[in-house]
């Protein structure tokens, strides 16, 4: 009996209703179906260390290991996973199923849905094509993010979009000592820094002035947030290079992954990033066309329309 999974956003009634409908339909067609909520892939925030208590400061922060986010009864025998929600649910689902290499058909029940493949009104036709095997699989790279204190692993997570290391509210400007691979370390003075995948190049990194990168390019990008220098600009580099970041500041910083969860970073800590051995796999019912998505979702490359001649500024 073939097997499929469904991951849905359980705080959206429409996603819950569609999940129930799909489960019933697939089981009637002799499919074994397992369901889970996107909540299982949420990272949460580690509790801050208390600098006044050495016992607490030296205690490792609790975290969920990357391969322990896999939902119960989900396994590599699944043909696919249907994800019902917005971009946040897709990011969560990617962390849940990437370690097993399961392809995701992403269905938008949210708003922008930049990471989703179809809208609800096209779901019936999409399921027909999915069950017939009429689709391609597109792979997207991910980042493995780890936080170390000395040699102790305090926190880790998979990231499909980006890792952000930034100051806390009311803290001053921060300095970051960053080393990419074997290259010489550099110092960046800014409110924060972003390390993004090509998928994440259209998210926070774009807002911070980073370039858009097509998903098939094997790179990471560094985007400083409000840098205190005209020389500190976005950098694109090979994703085969690991990255080490040390906060060269006395302030406690905040590490955030995919805008979802993270951990506090103390001055003696080190953040380590590398390309994950796991890729996020997306079911594409049409041949992937990234520029079309940019045009539809962000308005990139739209034809220029001249101002009307009646404008008072002409």
Secondary structure, DSSP 8 states (H G I E B T S, - for coil): --EEEEEE-TTSHHHHHHHHHHHHHHHHTT-EEEEEEGGGG---B-----TT-HHHHTS------GGG-S-TT--TTEEEEEEEESHHHHHHHHHHHGGGT-EEEEEE-SSS-TT-SEEGGGHHHHHHHHHTT--EEEEE--EEEEEEETTEEEEEEEESSEEEEEE-TT---EEEEEEETTS--EEEEESEEEEE-TGGGGTHHHHTT-----TTS-EEEEEEES-SSTT---EEEETTS-EEEEE-SSS-EEEEETTTEEEEE-TTEEEEEEE-S--EEEEESS---HHHHIIIII-TT-------TT-TT-
